[in-house]
Amino acid sequence: MKYLLVILLLVGCEDRYRYFCQDPKNFSVKRCQRPDCLFTQDCPDYLVAPVLEKPIVQPAQVSSEPIANPRGN
């Protein structure tokens, strides 16, 4: 009985995307191309994690030194 439940759950699994233009098969559709996708903000470059496409830029290091008093007191 347990195995039947597991099999039924696995049969229902499939790749699903929350947004139409997030699916790589739809990247070339007119709806997912600029300027059409700009109004709805569902351009693929907005929806796909930028980490996968572009290198990660590290933020600048913050100095731990105290800031000088600007009034000179």
KOLLUM-595259 format. One record per residue (C-alpha): residue number from 1; x, y, z. Coordinates in nm, 2 decimals. Example, Ala and Ser with C-alpha at 12.3 -4.5 7.8 and 13.67 -1.06 7.14 Angstrom:
<recs>
1/1.23/-0.45/0.78
2/1.37/-0.11/0.71
</recs>
This chain:
<recs>
1/0.00/0.00/0.00
2/0.28/0.24/0.09
3/0.46/0.17/-0.24
4/0.14/0.24/-0.44
5/0.11/0.58/-0.27
6/0.48/0.66/-0.35
7/0.44/0.56/-0.71
8/0.13/0.77/-0.75
9/0.30/1.07/-0.60
10/0.60/1.03/-0.83
11/0.38/0.99/-1.14
12/0.23/1.33/-1.07
13/0.58/1.50/-1.06
14/0.67/1.72/-1.36
15/0.87/2.04/-1.42
16/0.65/2.34/-1.36
17/0.74/2.71/-1.38
18/0.56/2.97/-1.19
19/0.58/3.22/-1.48
20/0.54/3.15/-1.85
21/0.86/3.33/-1.94
22/1.06/3.15/-1.67
23/1.05/2.82/-1.88
24/1.35/2.80/-2.11
25/1.13/2.67/-2.39
26/0.95/3.00/-2.40
27/1.25/3.23/-2.40
28/1.20/3.29/-2.78
29/0.83/3.36/-2.77
30/0.73/3.72/-2.86
31/0.56/3.76/-2.52
32/0.90/3.70/-2.35
33/1.10/3.93/-2.57
34/1.17/4.30/-2.51
35/0.98/4.54/-2.53
36/0.67/4.32/-2.49
37/0.79/4.17/-2.15
38/0.89/4.50/-2.00
39/0.54/4.61/-1.91
40/0.46/4.29/-1.72
41/0.81/4.26/-1.58
42/0.83/3.89/-1.69
43/1.13/3.91/-1.91
44/1.35/3.59/-1.87
45/1.64/3.80/-1.74
46/1.41/3.92/-1.45
47/1.28/3.57/-1.37
48/1.59/3.35/-1.40
49/1.84/3.37/-1.12
50/2.11/3.62/-1.22
51/2.36/3.40/-1.04
52/2.33/3.14/-1.31
53/2.40/3.39/-1.59
54/2.63/3.65/-1.45
55/2.93/3.65/-1.21
56/2.86/3.75/-0.86
57/3.00/4.09/-0.77
58/3.12/4.12/-0.41
59/3.01/4.43/-0.22
60/3.27/4.68/-0.12
61/3.44/4.63/0.22
62/3.31/4.85/0.49
63/3.57/5.02/0.71
64/3.54/4.95/1.08
65/3.72/5.28/1.17
66/3.50/5.55/1.33
67/3.38/5.84/1.12
68/3.55/6.17/1.21
69/3.34/6.44/1.35
70/3.24/6.67/1.05
71/3.20/6.98/1.27
72/3.55/6.95/1.42
73/3.43/6.93/1.78
</recs>
